[in-house]
């Protein structure tokens, strides 16, 4: 089966045909480094890491270039530095380290290249100059602004009318704009803010707008037209729409990227979008403190990437239990097993992770019957998806950060659970099991080899 990907630009699933099979190029929007990333950001990281792995498997690791940027100049960064009374560089360096730790915690491979916005100012000013020269941008009040009406098919990615875009665009009401839809490419810096020599004959120093940063970094490292551009669905408009406008009009190309991919929102337990503005999010760091990174990764991949993902503690708990079984069964498996065709076909079908995970469950059942081939295939398939990266001993030894185990309390709860099972109160039995899991306790049910009686043992996770 060939790789097929859903293209937001064309609104259909298409056969993926790279521009150059010896250098498949992908870009994904990385973080603005002013705070810990939340698990919605984590979903984007994991989805495009999985695509990176599938592309590497399909075309060869040496033939895939994955660029994921760091935005290190932004109003939010400036505000955080002022709030803390520290240098802007202190904020960006600290939060970049935090981001790298969180991405690694979710088992994401490092991208091929990780450009920083502040390292590409020359490329940004060059784009500004090109756009003004070609009549797609203009200078006003120390700003360089993109002239949206100069691009007839602006809005194609988001499939919005001009009226919808004007209503939804995050634009400042400014008298120097020719059109309310026009957006900033370059702006004056306020005292104390980062600044560079401005383009287009502007005397005052300034700094780039948000959208032009990604156009400059993607163009520098992947070329004027590349294969895949990814990000969260919240970036379709205005960020990705504006990236396309800048890049196409500056370079005179029909597209910026051939395929545009977007992952769906995470939903809080109340069913609403999870976001910092609503205050209903958790950070990736908080997730990694409470569950192994692989469990978080499996939870984030449990729904198809384009669909909303309802996020619950139960989802993470069930993902961890699934991985317990995978680790147990694959512990003594050969390392040269074949990736299951059913798993690979599912991933090649627009990263259909629910179908891939279902195929993994079938493999698990065969492995549980003692099939050495199934065990080896389970291990190989899981590793393609970024799982089973530790030893069984390391996996078993994990437990939540800061947890101390009250053994007397554990024994009492296990006794209560056994009594609940005897009276067939399985709801109470499950509730106690979940309470113990939250304490960092892993239960193992089975028969005592000597007495033949049902028993429960436990171990801690750290």
C-alpha distance (Angstrom), angle and dihedral (degrees) to the residues before:
residue distance angle dihedral
X1 . . .
X2 3.81 . .
X3 3.78 125.3 .
X4 3.80 113.4 -90.9
X5 3.80 123.7 -172.1
X6 3.78 133.1 -174.5
X7 3.79 109.5 -118.1
X8 3.81 115.5 -150.5
X9 3.82 88.3 -161.0
X10 3.82 94.3 60.7
X11 3.83 97.4 23.8
X12 3.77 94.3 -130.8
X13 3.77 141.1 90.3
X14 3.78 111.4 -99.7
X15 3.77 139.5 -175.1
X16 3.79 106.9 -99.8
X17 3.77 112.4 -123.8
X18 3.82 113.0 173.7
X19 3.77 121.4 -140.2
X20 3.81 88.5 -126.3
X21 3.84 117.3 11.9
X22 3.80 89.1 -157.6
X23 3.82 91.4 59.3
X24 3.80 113.1 28.7
X25 3.81 106.8 -175.3
X26 3.81 127.3 -154.1
X27 3.80 132.8 172.9
X28 3.80 127.9 -166.8
X29 3.78 126.6 -177.5
X30 3.78 110.1 -111.0
X31 3.79 130.7 -159.2
X32 3.77 133.6 -62.8
X33 3.79 98.0 -125.6
X34 3.79 107.4 -132.4
X35 3.83 102.8 100.5
X36 3.80 144.7 4.0
X37 3.80 113.0 -60.3
X38 3.80 117.5 -114.6
X39 3.79 125.6 -131.3
X40 3.82 91.5 -97.5
X41 3.81 86.3 63.9
X42 3.80 86.6 44.7
X43 3.79 91.1 58.4
X44 3.80 90.7 55.6
X45 3.79 90.5 49.4
X46 3.80 93.7 49.9
X47 3.82 95.4 43.9
X48 3.79 94.5 52.7
X49 3.79 92.1 40.1
X50 3.81 87.2 57.2
X51 3.81 90.0 49.5
X52 3.81 89.0 49.0
X53 3.82 89.0 53.4
X54 3.81 92.7 47.7
X55 3.81 91.6 48.7
X56 3.82 90.6 48.9
X57 3.80 90.2 50.3
X58 3.82 92.1 47.5
X59 3.81 101.3 42.2
X60 3.81 102.7 19.2
X61 3.83 127.6 -93.5
X62 3.79 92.9 -98.3
X63 3.82 91.5 55.0
X64 3.82 99.7 58.4
X65 3.81 126.2 81.0
X66 3.79 116.0 -167.8
X67 3.80 117.9 -172.8
X68 3.81 118.9 -169.7
X69 3.78 115.4 173.3
X70 3.79 136.8 -142.9
X71 3.82 115.2 -139.8
X72 3.80 103.4 -149.3
X73 3.82 100.7 163.7
X74 3.80 116.0 63.9
X75 3.80 143.1 120.8
X76 3.82 91.2 -105.9
X77 3.79 90.8 56.0
X78 3.79 91.7 49.1
X79 3.80 91.0 49.5
X80 3.81 93.1 49.0
X81 3.81 92.3 50.0
X82 3.82 90.7 50.0
X83 3.81 91.0 47.1
X84 3.82 91.8 52.1
X85 3.78 94.8 38.5
X86 3.81 92.5 -126.8
X87 3.79 136.4 119.8
X88 3.80 117.2 -81.7
X89 3.81 89.6 -121.4
X90 3.80 89.8 57.6
X91 3.80 90.2 57.2
X92 3.80 95.7 46.0
X93 3.80 95.7 45.3
X94 3.81 93.5 47.4
X95 3.78 95.4 46.5
X96 3.81 92.5 43.7
X97 3.81 88.4 57.0
X98 3.81 89.0 48.5
X99 3.79 90.5 50.7
X100 3.79 93.5 50.2
X101 3.80 90.7 50.1
X102 3.81 91.6 49.9
X103 3.82 93.6 47.2
X104 3.81 90.3 49.9
X105 3.80 89.4 46.7
X106 3.82 88.8 59.3
X107 3.81 88.5 51.4
X108 3.81 94.3 -110.4
X109 3.78 116.9 160.1
X110 3.80 115.9 -124.8
X111 3.82 110.1 -99.0
X112 3.78 118.1 -110.8
X113 3.80 90.0 -112.2
X114 3.81 130.7 9.7
X115 3.79 109.3 -165.0
X116 3.81 121.3 -166.9
X117 3.77 121.2 -142.0
X118 3.81 94.0 -129.6
X119 3.81 89.5 57.8
X120 3.83 92.3 59.4
X121 3.79 105.3 51.8
X122 3.81 92.4 120.2
X123 3.81 90.6 55.7
X124 3.82 90.3 49.3
X125 3.80 94.7 50.8
X126 3.81 89.6 46.6
X127 3.83 90.1 56.0
X128 3.81 89.7 49.5
X129 3.79 90.4 52.8
X130 3.81 92.3 48.4
X131 3.80 93.6 49.2
X132 3.81 93.4 49.9
X133 3.80 90.9 46.2
X134 3.82 91.0 52.1
X135 3.79 94.7 46.6
X136 3.79 96.8 -109.7
X137 3.82 96.0 109.5
X138 3.78 138.3 32.5
X139 3.80 140.0 -163.3
X140 3.81 119.9 -115.6
X141 3.81 131.8 161.3
X142 3.79 93.4 -14.7
X143 3.81 92.0 -48.5
X144 3.77 132.8 110.1
X145 3.81 108.7 -144.0
X146 3.79 131.7 -172.0
X147 3.80 112.4 -121.3
X148 3.81 101.4 -133.9
X149 3.83 96.7 -171.1
X150 3.83 88.0 59.2
X151 3.83 89.1 71.7
X152 3.82 109.5 66.9
X153 3.83 97.2 -163.0
X154 3.80 97.3 42.9
X155 3.81 107.5 143.9
X156 3.80 97.3 38.4
X157 3.82 94.8 122.7
X158 3.80 95.7 51.4
X159 3.82 92.1 35.5
X160 3.80 91.3 -136.7
X161 3.76 131.1 146.1
X162 3.79 120.0 -122.0
X163 3.80 89.0 -105.7
X164 3.80 92.6 53.7
X165 3.79 92.4 46.9
X166 3.77 93.2 49.4
X167 3.80 90.0 51.3
X168 3.79 94.5 46.1
X169 3.80 102.8 35.8
X170 3.79 117.0 109.0
X171 3.79 95.4 -131.7
X172 3.77 132.4 150.1
X173 3.78 116.8 -122.1
X174 3.78 98.8 -118.5
X175 3.83 128.0 166.0
X176 3.80 92.2 -143.4
X177 3.82 93.6 64.5
X178 3.79 116.3 100.9
X179 3.80 91.0 -154.6
X180 3.82 128.8 18.2
X181 3.80 88.8 -125.2
X182 3.81 94.0 58.1
X183 3.79 112.4 112.9
X184 3.79 135.9 -155.0
X185 3.79 121.6 -95.7
X186 3.80 95.3 168.5
X187 3.80 132.2 7.4
X188 3.81 139.5 -177.3
X189 3.79 117.0 -90.4
X190 3.77 119.7 -124.1
X191 3.82 119.9 -133.0
X192 3.79 110.0 -71.6
X193 3.80 94.7 18.2
X194 3.82 123.5 114.2
X195 3.79 111.3 -88.9
X196 3.78 141.5 -179.3
X197 3.80 136.2 -176.5
X198 3.78 107.1 -70.6
X199 3.82 125.1 -123.7
X200 3.79 130.3 -129.0
X201 3.82 96.4 43.2
X202 3.82 95.3 -61.7
X203 3.81 107.5 152.4
X204 3.79 98.8 -157.6
X205 3.82 119.7 77.6
X206 3.78 116.4 -111.5
X207 3.78 147.1 162.4
X208 3.79 137.4 -118.4
X209 3.77 128.0 -89.2
X210 3.80 118.4 -117.9
X211 3.80 100.6 -103.9
X212 3.79 99.1 50.5
X213 3.80 91.5 57.9
X214 3.81 93.6 70.8
X215 3.80 93.2 42.8
X216 3.80 89.6 55.0
X217 3.80 96.1 44.7
X218 3.81 95.7 44.3
X219 3.79 91.8 46.8
X220 3.79 92.8 48.3
X221 3.80 96.4 50.9
X222 3.81 104.5 26.7
X223 3.80 105.6 26.1
X224 3.80 135.3 -111.9
X225 3.83 90.8 -63.4
X226 3.79 122.3 26.7
X227 3.79 138.9 166.3
X228 3.80 112.1 -102.6
X229 3.79 135.9 13.8
X230 3.79 118.1 -172.9
X231 3.77 142.9 -179.0
X232 3.78 144.5 124.0
X233 3.79 119.8 -48.6
X234 3.81 89.3 -113.1
X235 3.82 88.2 68.6
X236 3.81 96.2 60.0
X237 3.80 90.1 90.7
X238 2.91 128.8 58.6
X239 3.81 101.8 -9.0
X240 3.79 102.5 49.2
X241 3.79 93.2 33.4
X242 3.80 88.6 55.6
X243 3.80 93.5 44.8
X244 3.79 88.7 56.5
X245 3.80 92.2 48.1
X246 3.80 94.5 50.5
X247 3.79 96.3 43.2
X248 3.80 98.2 43.5
X249 3.79 95.0 44.8
X250 3.81 93.7 44.9
X251 3.80 95.0 48.7
X252 3.81 101.1 29.0
X253 3.81 93.5 -124.0
X254 3.81 128.7 147.5
X255 3.82 92.1 -131.3
X256 3.79 138.9 9.1
X257 3.82 94.6 -147.2
X258 3.79 127.2 6.3
X259 3.80 94.9 -138.1
X260 3.81 127.0 36.9
X261 3.80 116.5 -166.2
X262 3.80 128.2 -173.2
X263 3.78 131.7 -175.5
X264 3.81 121.3 -142.9
X265 3.78 129.5 -112.6
X266 3.77 127.0 -86.6
X267 3.79 113.2 -120.7
X268 3.79 124.9 -143.8
X269 3.80 119.1 -130.5
X270 3.81 89.7 -92.2
X271 3.82 88.6 61.2
X272 3.80 96.2 -110.0
X273 3.79 126.8 124.2
X274 3.77 111.7 -83.2
X275 3.81 110.5 -124.5
X276 3.77 143.6 142.7
X277 3.80 91.2 -115.9
X278 3.81 90.8 59.7
X279 3.80 92.8 44.1
X280 3.82 92.1 -132.8
X281 3.79 99.8 113.7
X282 3.77 136.9 100.3
X283 3.76 123.9 -147.9
X284 3.77 124.9 -117.6
X285 3.80 87.3 -117.6
X286 3.82 90.4 57.8
X287 3.80 89.8 48.5
X288 3.81 91.8 50.5
X289 3.80 90.3 50.1
X290 3.80 90.8 56.0
X291 3.82 103.4 36.6
X292 3.81 139.0 20.6
X293 3.78 112.2 -88.5
X294 3.79 92.1 -117.9
X295 3.81 90.1 56.8
X296 3.80 89.6 52.9
X297 3.80 89.9 47.6
X298 3.81 92.9 50.9
X299 3.80 90.7 47.7
X300 3.83 90.4 51.5
X301 3.81 90.5 51.0
X302 3.81 96.0 43.8
X303 3.83 93.3 96.7
X304 3.79 126.4 46.6
X305 3.79 107.4 -85.2
X306 3.81 94.2 -120.6
X307 3.80 93.4 54.3
X308 3.81 127.8 78.8
X309 3.81 111.4 -95.2
X310 3.83 116.6 -141.5
X311 3.80 104.9 -143.7
X312 3.81 121.0 -148.0
X313 3.78 136.9 155.3
X314 3.80 86.8 -118.1
X315 3.81 90.6 60.5
X316 3.80 90.8 56.9
X317 3.80 92.1 44.3
X318 3.82 92.4 51.4
X319 3.81 90.5 47.1
X320 3.77 89.7 53.9
X321 3.81 92.1 50.4
X322 3.82 89.8 50.2
X323 3.79 90.4 53.0
X324 3.80 90.8 48.0
X325 3.80 87.7 62.1
X326 3.80 94.1 43.9
X327 3.79 91.7 50.7
X328 3.80 93.3 47.2
X329 3.80 93.7 49.8
X330 3.81 97.2 41.7
X331 3.82 96.2 44.1
X332 3.81 94.9 97.9
X333 3.81 96.8 29.5
X334 3.78 123.7 123.3
X335 3.80 116.3 -100.9
X336 3.80 94.4 -134.4
X337 3.79 99.0 66.0
X338 3.79 123.1 138.7
X339 3.79 120.8 -106.3
X340 3.79 106.4 -111.5
X341 3.84 110.2 -104.7
X342 3.81 90.0 -136.8
X343 3.80 91.1 56.3
X344 3.79 94.3 45.7
X345 3.82 92.9 45.7
X346 3.80 89.8 52.6
X347 3.79 92.5 51.1
X348 3.80 92.2 46.3
X349 3.81 87.5 54.2
X350 3.82 96.2 78.3
X351 3.81 93.0 -60.9
X352 3.80 94.1 -61.4
X353 3.79 94.6 -172.2
X354 3.83 97.1 169.4
X355 3.82 88.8 59.3
X356 3.81 91.3 43.6
X357 3.81 91.4 51.2
X358 3.81 90.6 47.7
X359 3.81 88.3 53.9
X360 3.80 88.6 50.3
X361 3.81 89.3 55.5
X362 3.81 89.5 54.5
X363 3.80 89.2 51.1
X364 3.79 89.8 48.4
X365 3.81 90.8 54.7
X366 3.81 91.1 51.2
X367 3.79 91.0 46.3
X368 3.81 90.2 51.2
X369 3.82 88.0 59.0
X370 3.79 88.3 59.6
X371 3.80 101.9 -99.0
X372 3.81 107.5 156.5
X373 3.81 90.8 -163.2
X374 3.81 90.7 54.0
X375 3.81 91.1 49.0
X376 3.80 91.9 51.3
X377 3.81 91.8 45.7
X378 3.80 90.4 48.1
X379 3.80 90.1 54.3
X380 3.83 94.5 45.9
X381 3.80 93.5 46.0
X382 3.79 93.1 47.0
X383 3.79 92.2 49.2
X384 3.80 91.5 51.7
X385 3.82 86.3 59.3
X386 3.81 93.3 46.6
X387 3.82 98.9 -98.8
X388 3.81 135.0 121.3
X389 3.80 90.3 38.1
X390 3.83 95.0 144.8
X391 3.78 135.0 55.6
X392 3.80 119.0 -95.0
X393 3.80 89.3 -111.0
X394 3.81 93.0 53.8
X395 3.79 91.1 46.2
X396 3.79 92.2 50.9
X397 3.79 92.2 47.3
X398 3.82 95.9 58.7
X399 3.79 120.5 108.5
X400 3.81 134.8 163.1
X401 3.79 118.8 -75.8
X402 3.78 115.2 -93.7
X403 3.79 94.8 9.6
X404 3.79 120.2 142.0
X405 3.77 118.0 -170.6
X406 3.81 120.1 -127.7
X407 3.80 98.2 -154.5
X408 3.82 93.6 -168.5
X409 3.80 89.7 54.6
X410 3.83 91.2 46.8
X411 3.81 92.5 51.7
X412 3.81 91.0 48.4
X413 3.79 92.1 50.8
X414 3.81 92.3 47.8
X415 3.81 89.7 51.7
X416 3.79 90.3 49.6
X417 3.80 90.3 49.1
X418 3.80 92.7 51.2
X419 3.80 89.8 50.7
X420 3.80 90.2 50.1
X421 3.80 90.4 51.8
X422 3.80 91.3 50.6
X423 3.79 90.9 55.9
X424 3.83 89.7 43.3
X425 3.79 93.1 -116.2
X426 3.79 92.9 146.0
X427 3.79 94.4 164.4
X428 3.81 89.7 61.7
X429 3.79 90.5 42.8
X430 3.79 90.6 54.6
X431 3.80 91.9 45.6
X432 3.81 91.0 54.8
X433 3.79 91.4 46.6
X434 3.81 89.8 53.6
X435 3.81 91.5 47.6
X436 3.80 90.0 53.4
X437 3.81 91.3 47.3
X438 3.81 89.5 54.2
X439 3.80 87.8 54.0
X440 3.80 90.1 55.1
X441 3.79 96.0 -101.1
X442 3.80 123.2 138.0
X443 3.82 115.7 -157.4
X444 3.79 124.2 -150.1
X445 3.81 117.7 -165.7
X446 3.79 123.0 -162.9
X447 3.76 147.7 113.9
X448 3.77 122.4 -66.9
X449 3.81 105.4 -113.3
X450 3.80 92.4 -140.8
X451 3.82 102.2 40.7
X452 3.78 100.4 25.1
X453 3.80 89.8 -135.5
X454 3.80 124.7 134.1
X455 3.79 112.7 -98.8
X456 3.78 140.7 169.1
X457 3.80 125.1 -139.2
X458 3.77 127.1 -178.9
X459 3.76 143.0 -156.3
X460 3.78 134.9 -172.0
X461 3.78 127.4 -111.5
X462 3.78 122.2 -138.1
